[in-house]
Every structure is written in C-alpha cells, then in structure tokens.
Amino acid sequence: MNNDTDIETAYSVQRVRLIRMAEAIVGSHADAEDIVQSVILRIIEQGEPISAPMSYLNTAVRNEAVGHWRKLNARQRIEQSLPLNEEDIPADLDRLSIAVDKAVESQLAPAVRRVVRSVFYSGNSYIKAAGELGISPSTVNKHIVTALRVLRKYFKSHEL
Amino acid sequence: MIDREKILQKAIHSPASLSDDEIEYVLSDSELEGLYRTYAALKMATRLKKHETAHKTGLRKYAVAASIAGVVFLVSALIISIRPHSHGITKYDAPTKESVAPTPDSLAVMPVPQENPDSTLQGRTFNNETLGEILDYISNKYRCSLKIEDRDVLGIRMYFEISGNQSLDEIVRQLDTFESFDISIDSHTITVR
C-alpha cells in the first residue's frame, strides 16, 4: 500500500481518531493528547520518508500508548479501568467497539441493555441511571454484574 | 471469607478503595479477573463511543447556537430594515403603514449568508461511520462505480476526512492505508476486497 500524503496531512486528518485510540488504551484524555503530540513531533524531527503515513501514525501512537500503559502498575490500571494484561488491548480498537456494540445489542436482555447503555455509553452514575430508568440503584448494580457475566461468556466463546 | 462480588463491585465503583490484597485477589482469581477484563473492554469500547457522542453533542450545541444566532440576526435585520429613517433619538416615530409592511426590496437588502454555489467543493468528515457509508458518498460525489469483493469490510467503522479539493485517486490512496481492507481504483471503478 503506497501513500504519498505527507505525515502532517495524515496527522491533521487522523488527529481526533488517534487521540481517541490512545485514550481508550491509557484511560486519560490528557495523557492521550500528550502521546499523540509527542509521536508526531518525534516523527517530524526524524524527518525520514514514510511511505504510508496513516498506518505508520496509527501504529506509532498505539505503540506509544501501550508503552505508557505498561508503565502503570496494577492499581493504576484498575483505577483507570484499563486492561490488566497486554493481550487484552486489541490491535484494532474500532473492531473492539463494533464487537462490544454487537454483543450488547444481541446478547443482553432489554432491561440489562438499557442499564449498560445508561452507565457505560452515557456515563451516568448508578443513582442517575436508576432515576432515569425508574429502578433502584441495587437493580442497576445487579444488571451490570449480569451484563459482565453474559458478555464475558460471549467474548470468551468468540475469542475477543 | 473473601466476597468476590464485593471485590468486583469495588473494582468497578471505587477502585481507589481496593486494598493491595484485594488487587492481588483480582489478579489471581481467574473468574474475577475475567469479569474485570470484560469490564475494561466495555470501558475501552465505550470510551471510543463517548468521544463520538460528545463530538455530536458539541456539534448539535453549535447548530442550536447558530440557529438562535441566525434567528436573532434575521429579526434584528428585519427590525432595522423596517424602521423608518430617523435622525433623532428623543422623538418617537409612529410607525407608518410603509414601515410596518416591508417591501420585498427592503428584505432583499438584508445580508443573508451566501451558500457556496459549488457544494462539491465542500469536504466531509466521517466520524465513526461505516466504510459502506463512506463509499456511498464517494461514488455519488465522484460518480464512480463500486465493486465489492468482501462485503464484510463495509461494516468497518472509521474516522475519515475528505477535503473539498481532493482527487478521487488521492482519496482511494488514503483509504488504502487502513489495514483492515484493500481498496484500489481502475477506470473509475473502485474495488474493495
């Protein structure tokens, strides 16, 4: 695959996506911005010709983000809700997003799905989700644990 | 006895309150670790989503703000255009029939923002849209045909920007940098495999 687009063009086109990807890996928007920024500066400083700038940037940012993630200890990973093992970081996060959406839609009961959408996708607290859905916070809690069990089984059987 | 469920709840809701022993326990218990891994995957995937939602919400806010600003601007322009020419501010000028019923001419002088006459010069940003949607747009805009050899790839979601002055060849070359599929162009037919 050849691409004669220069690295700066690739960066301007992909910047938002790269930050999003880095944030999913390191769990912090500020760190993700720093990672993307440092990668692009390093590449520009090196000044070496790159045949496929978009793929190159993608890989460089992912590697940098994984390097940052590696430096975090288990406590920091748990506190930022990050994977504990490297094999849990997929090479293509967009695919993970699609797989998770598909699993949430196809595997969860409607009541559980509504809770997952409210808590994970909308970022609501349990209390807010409970209020919006007209259920108790303990039911929200129960549905989340149910969702995790169902999704775990699904991911395991689909090797995700 | 260690309560697994309780530790999982803590890991999800108040991870900072987990003791070192409890963290060790999460790491050593395969079921608990598996549930936490699922939780982390859900978090990672929804972090990608949240950006998209935030971006759309932000755009919606701008759109609403722009609409309000547009209405305010039009109303102001209308008021200015129907107001009789007055050189004093102390005197109340009773509205005349002419002034309350603006003529088409008076409306015509309002500075209405001009649209770009050539909309094909405008680019487009695809934020978490499928390859299928992107290809539809390209085939309409550049009037080219599509040959899809692997339909599965059409569901791949991606961030992609097309600027107004980009050539079709250039767009295809940029799309070809994505690793998940191969795309090429020959005689105005885009082939995806």
Interface residues (C-beta under 8 A of the other chain):
Chain A: M1 N2 N3 D4 T5 A10 V13 Q14 V16 R17 R20 M21 E23 A24 I25 G27 A52 P53 M54 S55 N58 A74 R75 I78 E79 S81 L82 P83 L84 N85 D88 I89 D92 L93 D94 R95 L96 S97 I98 A99 V100 D101 V116 F120 Y121 S122 G123 Y126 N141 I144 V145 L148 R149 L151 R152 F155 K156 L160
Chain B: E5 L8 Q9 A11 I12 H13 P15 A16 L18 D20 I23 V26 L27 E33 G34 L35 Y36 R37 T38 Y39 A40 A41 L42 K43 M44 A45 T46 R47 L48 K49 K50 H51 T53 H55 N127 N128 G155 I156 R157 M158 Y159 F160 E161 E170 R173 Q174 D176 T177 F178 E179 S180 D182
